[in-house]
Amino acid sequence: MAALSPALVPHDIVGNTVRFTLSYNSAAVFGISIGPWSRLLLILITLVILVILFRMYVEAGARERLVAVALGLICGGAVGNLVDRLLSPVGVVDFIDVGVGAVRFWTFNVADSGITVGAILLAIALWRSAGHSPSASPN
């Protein structure tokens, strides 16, 4: 983080399109704040979600590799952000800043990328399995 200090000062990586800009997110996704108890609530919510995802993994079985990969990405990202939230009272470290000129996406981190890609893969896997399940076929 020292190489990115001070916070909110962009460092061009790929021109102005990809920059590293140190920021701290003490709120939920996209900076949505849930009040002064955000840190504690987000830690508890993350732990509950991790238990649910683990149960999904156990129930998925060995044949559903796409589900396993998706859940692994989501859990890995969730654990990464959880560790950051536990260790830093100022919030999760975000640093990847993508956009063109003044039109920028939200600043995010590698864990957020894992969660996003995992969620997309999980949605695809669940959509595909819904079309192949016995309950989905007409009798």
DONUMAR-847774 format. One record per residue (C-alpha): z, y, x; residue in three letters; chain. Coordinates in nm, 4 decimals. Example, Ala and Ser with C-alpha at 12.3 -4.5 7.8 and 13.67 -1.06 7.14 Angstrom:
<pts>
- 0.7800	-0.4500	1.2300	Ala	A;
- 0.7140	-0.1060	1.3670	Ser	A;
</pts>
This chain:
<pts>
- 0.0000	0.0000	0.0000	Met	A;
- 0.0551	0.2309	0.2930	Ala	A;
- -0.3202	0.2395	0.3552	Ala	A;
- -0.3724	0.3627	-0.0008	Leu	A;
- -0.0952	0.6241	0.0016	Ser	A;
- -0.0477	0.8744	-0.1414	Pro	A;
- -0.0866	0.7623	-0.5002	Ala	A;
- -0.3781	0.8850	-0.7095	Leu	A;
- -0.5930	0.9773	-0.4084	Val	A;
- -0.9244	0.7864	-0.4266	Pro	A;
- -1.0657	0.6041	-0.1240	His	A;
- -1.4381	0.5290	-0.1582	Asp	A;
- -1.5270	0.1634	-0.1007	Ile	A;
- -1.8787	0.1429	-0.2473	Val	A;
- -1.9773	0.5067	-0.2698	Gly	A;
- -1.8147	0.6717	-0.5687	Asn	A;
- -1.8670	0.3625	-0.7867	Thr	A;
- -1.5870	0.1425	-0.6499	Val	A;
- -1.2808	0.3160	-0.5130	Arg	A;
- -0.9284	0.2123	-0.4245	Phe	A;
- -0.6840	0.4505	-0.5902	Thr	A;
- -0.3149	0.3630	-0.5761	Leu	A;
- -0.1353	0.3941	-0.9073	Ser	A;
- 0.1656	0.2386	-1.0767	Tyr	A;
- 0.1601	0.1113	-1.4334	Asn	A;
- 0.5053	0.0908	-1.5878	Ser	A;
- 0.3582	0.0416	-1.9341	Ala	A;
- 0.1614	-0.2355	-2.1036	Ala	A;
- -0.2136	-0.2960	-2.0955	Val	A;
- -0.4250	0.0206	-2.0614	Phe	A;
- -0.1068	0.2221	-1.9994	Gly	A;
- 0.0268	0.1816	-2.3545	Ile	A;
- 0.3962	0.2648	-2.3381	Ser	A;
- 0.6493	0.0871	-2.5553	Ile	A;
- 0.9345	0.3208	-2.4737	Gly	A;
- 1.2204	0.3249	-2.2239	Pro	A;
- 1.2659	-0.0517	-2.2490	Trp	A;
- 0.9050	-0.1220	-2.1450	Ser	A;
- 0.9915	-0.2975	-1.8201	Arg	A;
- 1.2458	-0.5380	-1.9707	Leu	A;
- 1.0383	-0.6065	-2.2814	Leu	A;
- 0.7233	-0.6718	-2.0796	Leu	A;
- 0.9124	-0.9113	-1.8508	Ile	A;
- 1.0450	-1.1040	-2.1524	Leu	A;
- 0.7070	-1.1040	-2.3297	Ile	A;
- 0.5376	-1.2309	-2.0137	Thr	A;
- 0.7885	-1.5163	-1.9795	Leu	A;
- 0.7356	-1.6195	-2.3433	Val	A;
- 0.3574	-1.6072	-2.3016	Ile	A;
- 0.3790	-1.8170	-1.9835	Leu	A;
- 0.5740	-2.0861	-2.1734	Val	A;
- 0.3114	-2.0841	-2.4518	Ile	A;
- 0.0264	-2.1064	-2.2000	Leu	A;
- 0.1977	-2.3940	-2.0190	Phe	A;
- 0.2276	-2.5832	-2.3477	Arg	A;
- -0.1413	-2.5192	-2.4134	Met	A;
- -0.2205	-2.6598	-2.0692	Tyr	A;
- -0.0175	-2.9758	-2.1300	Val	A;
- -0.1777	-3.0284	-2.4714	Glu	A;
- -0.5314	-2.9624	-2.3432	Ala	A;
- -0.5521	-3.2846	-2.1482	Gly	A;
- -0.7390	-3.3673	-1.8303	Ala	A;
- -1.0865	-3.3659	-1.9922	Arg	A;
- -1.0826	-2.9970	-2.0752	Glu	A;
- -1.1470	-2.8466	-1.7326	Arg	A;
- -1.2666	-2.5109	-1.8627	Leu	A;
- -0.9417	-2.4679	-2.0550	Val	A;
- -0.7417	-2.5622	-1.7437	Ala	A;
- -0.9316	-2.3113	-1.5278	Val	A;
- -0.8948	-2.0387	-1.7911	Ala	A;
- -0.5225	-2.0998	-1.8326	Leu	A;
- -0.4801	-2.1080	-1.4539	Gly	A;
- -0.6462	-1.7674	-1.4186	Leu	A;
- -0.4409	-1.6187	-1.7013	Ile	A;
- -0.1131	-1.7628	-1.5731	Cys	A;
- -0.1876	-1.6618	-1.2149	Gly	A;
- -0.2579	-1.3053	-1.3219	Gly	A;
- 0.0470	-1.2958	-1.5471	Ala	A;
- 0.2730	-1.4253	-1.2692	Val	A;
- 0.1247	-1.1741	-1.0239	Gly	A;
- 0.1937	-0.8830	-1.2564	Asn	A;
- 0.5364	-1.0263	-1.3441	Leu	A;
- 0.6389	-1.0426	-0.9776	Val	A;
- 0.5157	-0.6867	-0.9282	Asp	A;
- 0.7111	-0.5720	-1.2354	Arg	A;
- 1.0275	-0.7514	-1.1188	Leu	A;
- 1.0118	-0.6113	-0.7647	Leu	A;
- 0.9051	-0.2567	-0.8411	Ser	A;
- 1.0907	-0.0316	-1.0848	Pro	A;
- 0.7981	0.2140	-1.0772	Val	A;
- 0.5578	-0.0431	-1.2203	Gly	A;
- 0.2768	-0.2813	-1.1431	Val	A;
- 0.0530	-0.1712	-0.8557	Val	A;
- -0.3018	-0.0979	-0.9720	Asp	A;
- -0.5676	0.0108	-0.7261	Phe	A;
- -0.9221	-0.0917	-0.8263	Ile	A;
- -1.0990	0.2135	-0.9635	Asp	A;
- -1.4519	0.1564	-1.0995	Val	A;
- -1.6891	0.4060	-1.2549	Gly	A;
- -1.9552	0.6647	-1.1990	Val	A;
- -1.8508	1.0204	-1.1212	Gly	A;
- -1.5955	1.1397	-1.3744	Ala	A;
- -1.6624	0.8431	-1.6064	Val	A;
- -1.4051	0.5885	-1.4861	Arg	A;
- -1.2694	0.2611	-1.6198	Phe	A;
- -0.8929	0.2071	-1.6225	Trp	A;
- -0.7472	0.1421	-1.2791	Thr	A;
- -0.6583	-0.2274	-1.2499	Phe	A;
- -0.5613	-0.4972	-0.9985	Asn	A;
- -0.6711	-0.8492	-0.9038	Val	A;
- -0.4162	-1.0043	-1.1443	Ala	A;
- -0.5675	-0.8062	-1.4323	Asp	A;
- -0.9102	-0.9412	-1.3355	Ser	A;
- -0.7765	-1.2979	-1.3454	Gly	A;
- -0.6241	-1.2423	-1.6876	Ile	A;
- -0.9447	-1.0896	-1.8237	Thr	A;
- -1.1802	-1.3556	-1.6841	Val	A;
- -0.9377	-1.6300	-1.7914	Gly	A;
- -0.9135	-1.4906	-2.1448	Ala	A;
- -1.2934	-1.4798	-2.1747	Ile	A;
- -1.3241	-1.8376	-2.0461	Leu	A;
- -1.0476	-1.9544	-2.2811	Leu	A;
- -1.2221	-1.7916	-2.5775	Ala	A;
- -1.5483	-1.9648	-2.4810	Ile	A;
- -1.3735	-2.3010	-2.4373	Ala	A;
- -1.1928	-2.2731	-2.7703	Leu	A;
- -1.5106	-2.1610	-2.9476	Trp	A;
- -1.7028	-2.4553	-2.8002	Arg	A;
- -1.4315	-2.7060	-2.8916	Ser	A;
- -1.4116	-2.5709	-3.2476	Ala	A;
- -1.7768	-2.6607	-3.2956	Gly	A;
- -1.7199	-3.0151	-3.1684	His	A;
- -1.3905	-3.1002	-3.3362	Ser	A;
- -1.3851	-3.3613	-3.6160	Pro	A;
- -1.2280	-3.1112	-3.8562	Ser	A;
- -1.5199	-2.8710	-3.8045	Ala	A;
- -1.7867	-3.1207	-3.9123	Ser	A;
- -1.8636	-3.1558	-4.2846	Pro	A;
- -1.7632	-3.4807	-4.4600	Asn	A;
</pts>
